[in-house]
Amino acid sequence: QVQVVESGGNLVQPGGSLRLSCAASGTFFRFYAMSWYRQAPGKQRELLATVNTADGTNYADSVKGRFTISRNNAKATVYLQMNSLKPDDTAVYYCNRNPATLTWGQGTQVTVSS
């Protein structure tokens, strides 16, 4: 069963940057679009960014221009570079395929606060 493990979350000040990583097990990583999602307290999980098998990308309006998604198929890893972070970006961040067919991982906590 394919599993994902997210890492890289931290406490950061507004305007700061973080790079999240998501390592996936399994040998078919390169055949699937991968996405980053997040869930803030009391809110539904939202789709943030997707990278397809041809490295094409899509972003939610809330993160467009600030976040960049990328993938390394040789390492079966997807990344999320987050710049100009805002307090509203505080959430647990998850990765999954798109559509999200894998069991959700533990996520990684991002807290943006001064």
Accessible surface in RSA format (square Angstrom, percent):
REM  Atomic radii and reference values for relative SASA: ProtOr
REM  Chains: A
REM  Algorithm: Lee & Richards
REM  Probe-radius: 1.40
REM  Slices: 20
REM RES _ NUM      All-atoms   Total-Side   Main-Chain    Non-polar    All polar
REM                ABS   REL    ABS   REL    ABS   REL    ABS   REL    ABS   REL
RES GLN A   1   182.37 102.0 104.03  76.0  78.34 186.5  55.19 117.5 127.18  96.5
RES VAL A   2    35.20  23.2  31.09  28.1   4.11   9.9  31.76  27.6   3.44   9.3
RES GLN A   3   118.18  66.1 115.58  84.5   2.60   6.2  21.22  45.2  96.96  73.5
RES VAL A   4     6.84   4.5   0.01   0.0   6.83  16.5   0.01   0.0   6.83  18.5
RES VAL A   5   100.19  65.9  96.16  87.1   4.03   9.7  98.03  85.2   2.16   5.9
RES GLU A   6    14.35   8.2   0.87   0.7  13.48  32.1   0.00   0.0  14.35  11.7
RES SER A   7    56.02  47.3  53.76  71.7   2.26   5.2  37.24  79.3  18.78  26.3
RES GLY A   8    37.63  46.4   0.00   N/A  37.63  46.4  24.86  68.2  12.77  28.6
RES GLY A   9    24.59  30.3   0.00   N/A  24.59  30.3   0.76   2.1  23.84  53.4
RES ASN A  10    92.80  64.0  83.02  80.2   9.77  23.5  12.02  28.9  80.77  78.1
RES LEU A  11   118.37  65.9  96.21  68.8  22.16  55.7  96.23  67.6  22.13  59.6
RES VAL A  12    22.57  14.9  17.42  15.8   5.15  12.4  22.57  19.6   0.00   0.0
RES GLN A  13   122.74  68.6 120.76  88.3   1.98   4.7  32.75  69.7  89.99  68.3
RES PRO A  14    61.16  44.6  39.45  36.0  21.71  78.9  39.93  33.0  21.23 132.0
RES GLY A  15    55.73  68.7   0.00   N/A  55.73  68.7  29.53  81.0  26.20  58.7
RES GLY A  16    21.07  26.0   0.00   N/A  21.07  26.0  20.39  56.0   0.68   1.5
RES SER A  17    58.75  49.6  38.94  52.0  19.80  45.6  22.82  48.6  35.93  50.3
RES LEU A  18    27.68  15.4  22.58  16.2   5.10  12.8  27.68  19.4   0.00   0.0
RES ARG A  19   133.81  56.2 117.09  59.7  16.72  39.8  35.49  48.5  98.32  59.6
RES LEU A  20     0.00   0.0   0.00   0.0   0.00   0.0   0.00   0.0   0.00   0.0
RES SER A  21    31.51  26.6  31.44  42.0   0.07   0.2  14.85  31.6  16.66  23.3
RES CYS A  22     0.18   0.1   0.14   0.2   0.04   0.1   0.01   0.0   0.17   0.2
RES ALA A  23    51.87  47.7  49.08  75.7   2.79   6.3  49.26  69.4   2.61   6.9
RES ALA A  24    13.14  12.1   2.34   3.6  10.80  24.6   3.51   4.9   9.63  25.5
RES SER A  25    55.43  46.8  41.19  55.0  14.24  32.8  49.56 105.5   5.87   8.2
RES GLY A  26    44.12  54.4   0.00   N/A  44.12  54.4  21.70  59.5  22.42  50.2
RES THR A  27   105.43  75.0  89.07  90.3  16.36  39.0  84.99 114.2  20.43  30.9
RES PHE A  28   121.16  60.6 119.64  74.1   1.52   3.9 119.84  72.7   1.31   3.8
RES PHE A  29    15.71   7.9   6.79   4.2   8.92  23.2  13.29   8.1   2.42   6.9
RES ARG A  30   127.74  53.6 121.05  61.7   6.69  15.9  35.65  48.7  92.09  55.8
RES PHE A  31   116.57  58.3  95.24  59.0  21.33  55.5  97.21  58.9  19.36  55.4
RES TYR A  32    84.13  39.3  82.05  46.7   2.08   5.4  44.56  33.5  39.58  48.8
RES ALA A  33    24.09  22.2  18.16  28.0   5.93  13.5  18.16  25.6   5.93  15.7
RES MET A  34     2.79   1.4   2.79   1.8   0.00   0.0   0.14   0.1   2.65   3.5
RES SER A  35     0.00   0.0   0.00   0.0   0.00   0.0   0.00   0.0   0.00   0.0
RES TRP A  36     0.00   0.0   0.00   0.0   0.00   0.0   0.00   0.0   0.00   0.0
RES TYR A  37    19.91   9.3  19.91  11.3   0.00   0.0  17.24  13.0   2.67   3.3
RES ARG A  38    15.89   6.7  15.89   8.1   0.00   0.0   1.43   2.0  14.46   8.8
RES GLN A  39    62.98  35.2  59.29  43.3   3.69   8.8  10.64  22.6  52.34  39.7
RES ALA A  40    20.04  18.4  16.71  25.8   3.33   7.6  17.19  24.2   2.84   7.5
RES PRO A  41   119.25  86.9  91.20  83.1  28.06 102.0 103.93  85.8  15.32  95.2
RES GLY A  42    91.38 112.7   0.00   N/A  91.38 112.7  45.00 123.5  46.38 103.9
RES LYS A  43   143.52  70.0 130.76  80.2  12.76  30.4  82.96  74.7  60.56  64.5
RES GLN A  44   162.48  90.9 148.64 108.6  13.83  32.9  52.57 111.9 109.90  83.4
RES ARG A  45    78.52  33.0  52.39  26.7  26.13  62.2  20.60  28.1  57.93  35.1
RES GLU A  46    69.16  39.7  64.09  48.5   5.08  12.1  30.02  58.1  39.14  32.0
RES LEU A  47    81.85  45.6  68.11  48.7  13.75  34.6  68.11  47.8  13.75  37.0
RES LEU A  48     0.57   0.3   0.00   0.0   0.57   1.4   0.43   0.3   0.14   0.4
RES ALA A  49     1.25   1.2   0.00   0.0   1.25   2.9   1.25   1.8   0.00   0.0
RES THR A  50    19.39  13.8  19.00  19.3   0.39   0.9  15.99  21.5   3.40   5.1
RES VAL A  51     1.89   1.2   1.89   1.7   0.00   0.0   1.89   1.6   0.00   0.0
RES ASN A  52    60.93  42.0  60.81  58.8   0.11   0.3  21.00  50.5  39.93  38.6
RES THR A  53    73.40  52.2  51.61  52.3  21.79  51.9  21.19  28.5  52.21  78.9
RES ALA A  54    88.44  81.3  56.11  86.6  32.32  73.5  66.99  94.3  21.45  56.8
RES ASP A  55    94.39  66.1  77.54  77.2  16.86  39.9  26.39  62.1  68.00  67.8
RES GLY A  56    30.41  37.5   0.00   N/A  30.41  37.5  29.27  80.3   1.13   2.5
RES THR A  57    59.91  42.6  33.69  34.2  26.22  62.5  11.32  15.2  48.59  73.4
RES ASN A  58   108.27  74.7 104.96 101.4   3.31   8.0  23.29  56.1  84.98  82.1
RES TYR A  59    50.54  23.6  31.05  17.7  19.49  50.7  29.57  22.2  20.97  25.9
RES ALA A  60    30.14  27.7  16.34  25.2  13.80  31.4  27.57  38.8   2.57   6.8
RES ASP A  61   123.93  86.8  99.59  99.1  24.33  57.5  37.96  89.3  85.97  85.7
RES SER A  62    56.14  47.4  34.44  46.0  21.70  50.0  46.58  99.2   9.56  13.4
RES VAL A  63     0.08   0.1   0.00   0.0   0.08   0.2   0.08   0.1   0.00   0.0
RES LYS A  64   121.74  59.4 102.77  63.1  18.97  45.2  61.65  55.5  60.09  64.0
RES GLY A  65    82.08 101.2   0.00   N/A  82.08 101.2  43.38 119.0  38.70  86.7
RES ARG A  66    32.12  13.5  27.82  14.2   4.31  10.3  25.49  34.8   6.63   4.0
RES PHE A  67     5.12   2.6   0.00   0.0   5.12  13.3   0.00   0.0   5.12  14.7
RES THR A  68    73.90  52.6  72.87  73.9   1.04   2.5  45.15  60.6  28.75  43.5
RES ILE A  69     4.44   2.5   0.00   0.0   4.44  10.7   0.00   0.0   4.44  12.1
RES SER A  70    46.81  39.6  44.71  59.7   2.10   4.8  34.77  74.0  12.04  16.9
RES ARG A  71    27.56  11.6   1.47   0.8  26.09  62.1   1.79   2.4  25.77  15.6
RES ASN A  72    49.09  33.9  44.20  42.7   4.89  11.8  10.70  25.8  38.39  37.1
RES ASN A  73    64.43  44.4  44.87  43.4  19.57  47.1  16.44  39.6  48.00  46.4
RES ALA A  74   104.37  96.0  56.69  87.5  47.68 108.5  69.49  97.9  34.88  92.4
RES LYS A  75   139.68  68.1 118.49  72.7  21.19  50.5  72.99  65.7  66.69  71.0
RES ALA A  76    16.83  15.5  16.83  26.0   0.00   0.0  16.83  23.7   0.00   0.0
RES THR A  77    13.73   9.8  13.73  13.9   0.00   0.0   5.92   8.0   7.81  11.8
RES VAL A  78     0.00   0.0   0.00   0.0   0.00   0.0   0.00   0.0   0.00   0.0
RES TYR A  79    29.53  13.8  29.53  16.8   0.00   0.0  15.44  11.6  14.09  17.4
RES LEU A  80     0.00   0.0   0.00   0.0   0.00   0.0   0.00   0.0   0.00   0.0
RES GLN A  81    59.05  33.0  58.87  43.0   0.18   0.4  28.85  61.4  30.20  22.9
RES MET A  82     0.00   0.0   0.00   0.0   0.00   0.0   0.00   0.0   0.00   0.0
RES ASN A  83    58.65  40.4  58.65  56.7   0.00   0.0  15.57  37.5  43.08  41.6
RES SER A  84    60.24  50.9  55.00  73.4   5.24  12.1  20.27  43.2  39.96  56.0
RES LEU A  85     2.56   1.4   0.00   0.0   2.56   6.4   0.00   0.0   2.56   6.9
RES LYS A  86   103.07  50.3 102.34  62.8   0.72   1.7  55.10  49.6  47.97  51.1
RES PRO A  87    78.85  57.5  71.65  65.3   7.20  26.2  71.97  59.4   6.88  42.8
RES ASP A  88   123.88  86.8 104.97 104.5  18.90  44.7  30.39  71.5  93.49  93.2
RES ASP A  89     1.31   0.9   1.31   1.3   0.00   0.0   0.00   0.0   1.31   1.3
RES THR A  90    36.41  25.9  33.20  33.7   3.22   7.7  30.76  41.3   5.65   8.5
RES ALA A  91     1.14   1.0   0.48   0.7   0.66   1.5   1.14   1.6   0.00   0.0
RES VAL A  92    38.68  25.5  38.65  35.0   0.04   0.1  38.65  33.6   0.04   0.1
RES TYR A  93     0.00   0.0   0.00   0.0   0.00   0.0   0.00   0.0   0.00   0.0
RES TYR A  94    26.85  12.5  26.85  15.3   0.00   0.0   3.08   2.3  23.77  29.3
RES CYS A  95     0.00   0.0   0.00   0.0   0.00   0.0   0.00   0.0   0.00   0.0
RES ASN A  96     0.00   0.0   0.00   0.0   0.00   0.0   0.00   0.0   0.00   0.0
RES ARG A  97    35.01  14.7  35.01  17.8   0.00   0.0   2.80   3.8  32.20  19.5
RES ASN A  98    46.73  32.2  32.41  31.3  14.32  34.5   1.98   4.8  44.75  43.3
RES PRO A  99   103.50  75.4  98.70  90.0   4.80  17.5 102.94  85.0   0.57   3.5
RES ALA A 100    43.33  39.8  14.26  22.0  29.07  66.1  14.26  20.1  29.07  77.0
RES THR A 101    96.41  68.6  60.63  61.5  35.78  85.3  65.01  87.3  31.40  47.5
RES LEU A 102    19.65  10.9  11.63   8.3   8.02  20.2  13.98   9.8   5.66  15.2
RES THR A 103    88.79  63.2  74.76  75.8  14.04  33.5  64.70  86.9  24.10  36.4
RES TRP A 104    82.82  33.2  65.61  31.8  17.22  40.4  46.22  24.6  36.60  59.4
RES GLY A 105    19.48  24.0   0.00   N/A  19.48  24.0  11.37  31.2   8.11  18.2
RES GLN A 106   171.82  96.1 151.03 110.4  20.80  49.5  60.99 129.8 110.84  84.1
RES GLY A 107    14.93  18.4   0.00   N/A  14.93  18.4   0.00   0.0  14.93  33.4
RES THR A 108    15.39  10.9  10.12  10.3   5.27  12.6   6.61   8.9   8.77  13.3
RES GLN A 109    88.68  49.6  78.68  57.5  10.00  23.8  50.83 108.2  37.85  28.7
RES VAL A 110     0.00   0.0   0.00   0.0   0.00   0.0   0.00   0.0   0.00   0.0
RES THR A 111    42.17  30.0  42.16  42.7   0.01   0.0  30.24  40.6  11.92  18.0
RES VAL A 112     3.92   2.6   0.00   0.0   3.92   9.5   0.00   0.0   3.92  10.6
RES SER A 113    56.77  48.0  49.13  65.6   7.64  17.6  20.50  43.6  36.28  50.8
RES SER A 114   125.97 106.4  65.86  87.9  60.11 138.5  47.50 101.2  78.47 109.9
END  Absolute sums over single chains surface
CHAIN  1 A     6206.1       4765.9       1440.2       3227.4       2978.7
END  Absolute sums over all chains
TOTAL          6206.1       4765.9       1440.2       3227.4       2978.7
